[in-house]
């Protein structure tokens, strides 16, 4: 693909080398923009990066990828960027879910017929709900594939949205304001504790909130993505393959990736953005980097902080910016994560262990704080562990505040580690001679290494008020300032943030 002559000389700064930022940067560089990516971390990838310990490679946060199938978002983007698709195997089952007191899991199979048989056996009488999910998923999936701009913020955005609509999209309209919990009640399934708990567990992974709060239209996609012809994928090597590939394409096409460089502030005048203040975190050097567009792969909270104080930094559309600030300030507190990284002897892994498991230990407890553990296990030969060994990554949602208010952080971290190890020992053989490496991450860890406000993970939570037409747009109140990542449509995950990057690129080109 040749460079567009009309775009040569346009300067773009991307804040954050997560998957959303790198995708936007690589696509823009491919189109001839002058792109510089700055990230305060020492490795690209954000919450989809990795680190190494004693021969083990650990995925920091994300452990599954969607969108590698033909027509999927990563498949599309890698083709456009002329990159080879990363080697991957489908997750089948996508997840094995253990409910309290049960020794046989609910297996989320990739084959649609196998999954239908499984859910009918596990949740008798629930098929009307699952059929509704399929009815809503198919037109929603086709709609997203036509690259709508959601939510629209000007006539051009609105026209892109209108062009993506089709008659079958109207099927979804009556459910625009519905939640999963409301539909369960209407179908007479609200009292099915096993079904409700299963949905709470699965949706918490993808939407950050329970079934009662999750927007139904978001759930229709989240609960259907694991089945063919879509699916979830386990990358060979590590999750780092995605960011490394995108960075390679970016540099090949003339872009720059500057790690260990933090952006301190976004500058603007009454016409829009003018540049950013950057600091080299190794040398301490600070400078103003000019830009015609700034793409922020950050949380909305971080974005507001980067804009500085309203009184001292007036900017374009100040009235809109004031409303934007107030909306961000009013958001519910996001989720944090406690993650345990284990390097073990292969003997610790049970035979036929699925690659991804979810454990819920007590119906009376929260879907957080080690009462729920989402576990990813490496596969033999997948590049994450030496021969005869394996990695286990176990994560739980956790309230942010206690981690920042505690008087003894190390003791709190150790208590969570001990609790998680005790829980995991009920399934894995974690005797002392099987444990080679033990390490934990908390919201403080994520704040330090990813720069995300207070160490939040997973975006805003896909409530009706923050999903689709009611969410935060890529287009901000400041001309030339764009938001990508899991705070924008269509939400979290490498596929979701890549869709947001694709949308931003379209908008920048139209601008």
C-alpha positions, 0 to 999 in steps of 0.5 A: 500500500502506498503512502497517501501524499495528502497526509505526508507531514501530519504529525501524530503523537500516540500516548501509550504503547498498549495494543490500542495505541500501537494499532492506531500508530501502525495504521497511521504510519502505513498511511503516511503520517509521521507517528511517534509513540511514547510509553512510560514503561520499559516494554510495549503492550500495556496490560497485554505485555509480558515479563520473564523470570527464571526461564518462565514467560508470564503474560501480565494481564490479558491471556486470550485473544479474539479476532484471529479467525478469517474476518476477525479484527486482528486478521484484518489488521495484520493483512492490511499491515502485511504482517504474518498472523501470529501462531495460535491455537483455539481455546477449546474449551474457552473456559472451564467454570467450577461452581462452589462444591462442584467437581465437574466444570461447566465447559464453554466449548468452541463447537456451537452444538457442543456448547448448546448441549452443555448449557442445556445439561447444565442449565435446564430451561435456560435455552430461551435466554441463549437463543436470544443471545444468538439472535442479538449477536449475529446482527450486532456482529455484522453491524460492528464489521461495517465499522460504525462510529459509536458514539457519534459526535459530529455529522461525519460520525453519524453518517458512518453510523447510519451507513453501518445500519441494516434492517436486521440491526432493528432487531437489537433496538428494543434491547438498547436499554436492557440489562442481562439481569432484567431479561433473566427476570422477564424469562423467569430465570432470575431465580436460577442461582447456578445460571445467574452465578455462571453469567456473573462470573463470565460477564465480570471477565468481559464487562467488569460488572455483574449480569444485573448491570451488564448491558444486554447488547454487550453481553450478546457479543461477549457470551457468543465470541467463544464459539466458532466461526469466531473463538478465543485463541492461545498465542504461541510464545506469549501475548507480547507477540501482538505488540512486537508485531505492531511495533515492527510494522510501525517502525518499518513504515517510518514511525518511532516507539520511545519506551521509558518516555512519559507524557506529562501533559497535553497542550492545546490552544483554541483551535485544538491540540498543539503537542505534548510535554514528554520526559525521558525517564532515564535521563530526566530530559523534558521537551515539548513534542509538537503534534497535529493529532494526539491519540491517547491510549489511556483511561479517561481518568488519565486523559483528564489529568493530562489536560491539566487544570481547567483554570490554567489551561484553557482550550478548544470547546471549553464548555464541552471539556467541563462537561467531560470532566464532570462525567469522568468524575462521576464514574463508578470506581473501576476494578482492580486486579490481584494477579498471582504468577506461578512457575511450576513443575509440570507435575503440578498440572492435572492431566487434561487441564483446560488452558483457562479455568474459573473457580468460584468458591463461596456463593455467599462471597463476592465475585472478587478478593480471591473468592473467584480466580480466573486461571490461565495455564501454559501449554507444553511447547508454547514458549512460556516455560522450559520443558517439563515446567509450566506457568499458572497465572491466577487473577481476581478482581479486587477493590482498589481503595484498600490497596492504597489505604493500607498501613502495611502493603506488604502484609496485605499482599502476602495475605492475598498470595497465601489465600490464592495459593491455598485456593489453587491447591485444591486443583493443582498440586502445589507442594513445595517442591513443585513451586519454582517461582511465586510473584504477585501483582496488585493495583499498585503494581499495575499503576506503576508499570502501566500508568493506569489511574490507580491501577484500574484494569478492564475499562469502565464496565459495560453498563447501559450508561457506558456502552455503545451510543452512551459510552465515551467517544473516540472524539474528545471535546478537544479538536485533534485529541482522540481516545482509544482503548478499553474506555471506548466502544466496543470495550476491553480485550485486544479485539475491542481496543483494536476496533477503537483504534481502527475507528480513530484512524478513520476519523483522523483521515476524515479530519 
